[in-house]
Every structure is written in structure tokens, then in C-alpha cells.
């Protein structure tokens, strides 16, 4: 899938895309352990027939961390291009705003930051027609000069086959060069390569090593991925409490996937005290960022009266919003709600959904 942009910062942009590198979880024993954990957890007094089980099932089983980590339906490569350390913040802003002709002239003369900025302009189609081949070319020139953020972006180009022939090994090579310069997002990306065996031999322990390096720099996605490793016991001893610790760090930075997962943990009492009110609070934080799975979870909460007062119109609103993003379980829930709710409740839910304005996530 193509990259999705969630905003820009001086000197660069946020790239978000979803991995298609899904793998089958071979650790059946771990899944058995999760099922055993489910048997030890208290179940709700009553589950509505329309409380349909989701990707991380709400109140029916413990959080399916292994499935989450396998499918990676959260954003797994969040690539924030920031300025190099030798340029001040003001200088980065100035360069990013210069006319394209000036940037091109400096890039052609060998100025590394201008080469990166020119690649970025071609990548985004700012001031020039969008041209991924040119973008990769200029990222490559800056990467060859050792600019970490350019190396990381070039890795993305190779990983996605954008502007260059797709080559996962080449992608991992460039991620490593940037990671070794302590660029947190590249460390997280390299961890992902080891996690999934893309471009390198799969090595969960090595994945944990690189996720941890990114996480310890307060990089939210690295923190979330490290939490998933602790939750599944891949590359590290399984520890739900430590998993929740890292989920919380990422959630506190407004990473929607981490907020939704922390909602699961709170609702189920996995790695933390069971608190359905807190669970609904975390679901809301992610849902307000237009995160479909959290919208579905929040819809379930309002449908069941779990952590919030039962409110049919609000349940319909959030479930409908998730449906509009293609969430299959939400579609089934909407169909069931349509049979149960009154026309007035449905109309009110539809009105609230129309009026919904996503809360933008702050730039990392």
C-alpha cells in the first residue's frame, strides 16, 4: 500500500504505511497460554449477542497480542524526517521554505540537506510534479553522504519499491546505517525487519534490541512494538506488566494503536488492574483520532454499558464511524443495532457521526 501522510514538520514529513509482511505465528504454545489466561479472568455478567468479538476481543478473551503482532494492523513504520543535528531548527525551516530552483541548485552542488529537501519535494509533489524516481535519487545522494534521515527514507523507498526496484535487503541495509547513527525511527524500522524477517534473517531478540534503542529515546512506535514483544514473549521473557508499561509510554504520546491496546489491557485486567472505566477512556482517546478499531471498541462499550453509561445512539455513532473505514466487525454490529434501535436512536447516531471531527494527533 502507498504511504499515507499525516502531516509535516520543518525539514521533513511523517510517513505512515501499513506492512503487508504478515506471517503465521508458529508459537502455538503461547496462544494456548493466552487461552489459559482467558479462563482465569472474570467474565462480564452478560454479553449482548451483538457484542461481536473483535481483532483484540473485548471482554471475551484476553488481548490477542500474538495476533496483533502478527498482523500489524497498526502503523508499524512511522518515519519522521527531522533535521540533521548540524542545522538549527530555524535553518531547517528556512531551507524547507526556499524556492525549488534555489534548493535544486544547492543540491546539484552537493549540499546534503538540499539534496534531502529536494528528494522530499519530489516525494510530496511540492513545487514540482510528484516523481518517486527523482525522490529516491536525491534521497540516495544525501544518504551516500551519511545523512541519517535520508538513509532511512531511502530504506523506505526500497522497502516499498517506490522509485526503485523493491529490495528488502537493501532497505534493511539503509535502515541499519541510519540506526547506527542513533536515529530512533530507523532503529524501530530495523527492529521491524528483524521481527518479520524482511531483508534479514528473522531474529526476535535482535528485533527487541533495536526496538528498545528506539523506545529508550522516547520514540512512541518503538515503545509500542517493544510492548508487543513483551506481551507475546518474542525475543524477551513474556511480561504483561512490562508490556503495559511500554504501551502506556506510547499511549501518553498519543499513539492511537497503543491507546487502543491499553484500553484492552485495562478492560481485561491484563498486566494492570482491571478497570473498565479506564479502558473506555483509552478507547475514546484513540477513537477521537479516527482509529477504527478503537471506535468499534468504544461502540461496544456504549452498547454494553461497559465503562460508560449505556447509550444506544452513541454506540451507533462510533460503530458507524468504524464501518465507514471498512471495519468488518463494525459492519456486523451496525446491522445488528439497526434491528434493535428505534428510528429516532438511529437518526441521532447518524447525526452525531456526521458531526464528528477527528482530533488530530500532535506531531511526534
N, C-alpha and C positions, 0 to 999 in steps of 0.2 A: 504494500500500500504506500501511497505517496506521503511525504511529510506533511504534518499539519502544524501551522504556525499559530502560536498562542500569544505572540507579542514580540516586541523588540526592546533591546536595551542599547545604550550607547556602545558602539563598537561591535555589535553583533545582534543575534536573534535567538529566539528559543525555537528549537526544532523538536517536535514531538511526533513519534510514529510508533506503530504497533508492530511487534515482532510476529512474523509468520513461522518462526522456528519453533514450533510446538513439538514436544517429544512425549513419548509414553513413559509414565512413571513406572520404573521397574521394581520399586520397593513396595511389594505387596504387604510385607510385614508392617511397614509404617502405617499403611492405610488400615490394617487390622487394629493397630494400636489406637488409631483415631476412633474407630468404631467402638472399641472397648471404653474409651473415654466418654463416648456418647452415652453408653449405658450407665455410666456413673453420674451423669449430670441430671439434675432435676428437670422434668419436662413441664411445660405450662399446663394449667388445669384443663384448658380446652383449646383446640386448634381448629379454626374455621376451615371448612373444605376448600375455601378459596385462598387459604394461606399457603400458596403453592411454593414448594421448595425451590430455592434459587441456587445459583452458582456457588455461593457460600451460604448454606441453608440456614435460615433464620429460625432458631429455637427447635429445629428438628434433629439436627446433628451438630457436632462441634464444627468450628470453622474448618473448611476443607482447604487447609494450607497447601497440601501437596498439589491439589488440582489448580489452585491459584497460581502456584509457582510454575506448574507445567504450561498452562495456557497463556499466562502473562497477558491477561486482558486489560491490565493496567498499563500505563505508559512506561515502557521499560528502557527507552533510551531518550532521556531528556537532555538535549545538548544546548547548553547556554554559552554563546560565544562572547566572552568578555575580553577586555583589552589586555594587551601584554603588560607586564609589570614595569617596563621602562617608559610607558606613556602614562601621563596623568589622566585622570578622569576627564578633565576639561579638554585635553588634547584629543582624546578619543571622540568626544562629541564633535569637536571642530572638524576632524578628519571625516567622520561619518556624514557630515553635512556639506562637505565641499562638492563643487560641480564634478560631474563624472569625467569631464575632459582632464581636469587637474589630477584627479585620482589615477586616471589611466596613464597619464604622462609620468607620474611618480612611480607607478607600478612597473612600467616598462623600463624605468631607470634602475630598478632593483630594490626600491623601498619596500620592506617586508610588510609593514602594516597596510600600505596602499595596495599591495598585491592581495592581501586578505580582504580588504574592503571592496576591491573590485570583484573578487570572487563572490562576495556576499551580494553585491549589487546584481550580478548576473543570476545568482541563485534566487533572488527575490523579484527580479524584474524591476528594480528601482532605477529609473533614469536610463535604462537600456532594455531592449526586449529580453525576456527571460530566456536564458541559454545555459542549460545544465552542463554542457560540454565546456563552455568557457568558464563556468563557475569552478568545475573540477580542475581545469587547467591552472587557474590563478590560485586556488587553494593549494595545489601541488607545488607551485613555485614558492609560496610562503612556507609550506611545510618543509620543503627541502632546505630552507634557511633556518629551520629549527623552531618556527613559531608554533607553540603547543596547540593553540585553538585551531589553527589551520590544519595541523596534523589530525586533530580529532575530527574536523569537518570532512577532511579527505577520507578518513576512515568511514564516515557515514556514506559518502559517495560510493565507495567500493562495496560497502555492506548492502546498499540498496540498488546498486547498478545504475546510478544516476550520473550521467555524463561520462561514465567509464563502464567497461565491462564488469559485471558483478564478480567480485572475488573476495570471499570471506577471509581467506588467509591474508590477503593484502590489507583488508580492513583491520584485522587484528594487529597486524604489524604497525600500522599508523596509530591505532589506539594505544599500543604499548609505548611508542615513542613519546606520546603526549602524557601518558600515565606516569612514565618515569620522570617527567618534569613536574610531577605532583599536581597535574590538572585533575580536579576531582571528578568532573563528568567523564573524562577519558578513563579514569580508574574504574568508575562504575560500568562503563561500556565494555572495558576489558574483562571485568568480572562477569558480565553477561555472556561474553564469548566463551569463557571457561564453564559457566553454568550450563550452557546449551551445547557446547562442543561445536561452535561455529567458527571455523577458521583455525581452531586449535583442538587438541585432544581434550575431551571433556574431563574436567578436574574440579569437583565441588570444593575441595579445600583451597585450591588456588582462586576460585571464584570468591570464596569468603574473604580471602586475603585482600583482594582488590576492592571488594565492596566495603570492607572495614576501613581501608585507607580513605575512601571517598566519604564514608559515614563519619569518620573522625574529623573530617574537615567541614562537618555540618551540612553535607550535601544530601538533600532530602531523599532523592531517589536511591542513593547508596544506602541510606539508613533503612528505607523500606525494604530493599532487596536483602539486606543483611538480616532484617527481622524475619523475612520469609525463610531464610536459611535456618535460623534458629527454630522456627516453627516446624519445619519439616525434618530437621536433623540432617540436612545435606551439607557435608563439608565441616560440620561442627556438631557438638553434642546437643541433642534436642533440648530446648529450654524455653517453655512457653512464656515464662516471666521475662526472660531476656528479649524474647521476640516482641512482647508488648512494649518493653522499654524502647526499642528502636522504632516500632510503629508510632509510638507516641511522639518521639522526636520529629519524625517526618510529618505526622499529622499537625503538630504545632506549627509547622512551616506551611500549612495549608495544602499539603499534597492530598488530593481528593481520594485517591486509592487507599492511602494509609488511613485517612479518616474513616472511610467505609469499613476497612478491615478492623480498625479499633472499635468501631460500633459493633461488629460481630463478636469481638472478644468480650466486650462489656456485656452484651446481651446474653452471651453464653457462659460467662464466668470462666473463660479460658485465659490463663496467665494473669488474671486480675479478678478482683471481687465482682461477682455478678451484680449488675446494675442496669436494668432495662431502661431507666430514665437517661442515664449517661449514654447508653447505646443509641437511643433515639437522637440524642444531642449530636453525637458524632455523625450519624447518618444525615442529619439535617445540614451540617456544615458541608459535607460532600455534595449533597443533593442541590444545595443552593449554588454550587459551581457547575450545575448541569451534568453531574456524573450519574449516568443512567442507572447503574446498579444500586447506588445509594437512594435514588429516587424511588426505585422499586421497593427497597427495604423500608423506606420511610412510609410509603403507601401501605405496606403490610402492617407497620406499627399503628397507623391510624385506623386501619381496618380491624385490627385485633384489640385496639386499646392497650397496646403494649408500650409502656414508657411515656405515653401521651394519652390524652382523653380520646376515646373513640369518636371519630368524626368522619362519616361516610363521604362527604363532599371533598374533604381534604385528602382522604385516601384515593379517591378517584382522580383528583388533580395530579398527585405525584405519580401515580401509576400511569396515567395518560401521558405525562411528560416523558417517562421512561419508554413507553411504547413508541413515541414519535422518534426515538433514537434507535429503533429496531430491536428493543429488548423483548425477546420471545416470551419469557415467563410473565413479563408485564402484560403482554397481549392477552395471555390466557386469563390473567387476573382481571383485566378490564372487561373481558367478555363475561366473566362470572359476576362482576359488580353490576354490569348493565342489567342482569337478570334480577338482582336483588334490590337495587336502589330505586327510589322514586324518580320520576322525570324531573322533579324540582332539584333533587340532590345531584343528578347527573348534570343538569344545566348549570348549577352552581359550581361543580367541579370543573366543567369545561371553561367557564368564565374565569376561574382562578388560574387555570392553565394558560389561557390566552394572556393574562395579565402578568404572568411570571417573567421576571427579568433576572437572568443568571448573575450571580455575584462574581465579578472577575477575580481570579486568583492573583495575588501580588506576584510580581516578577521575582524569581528566585535570586 
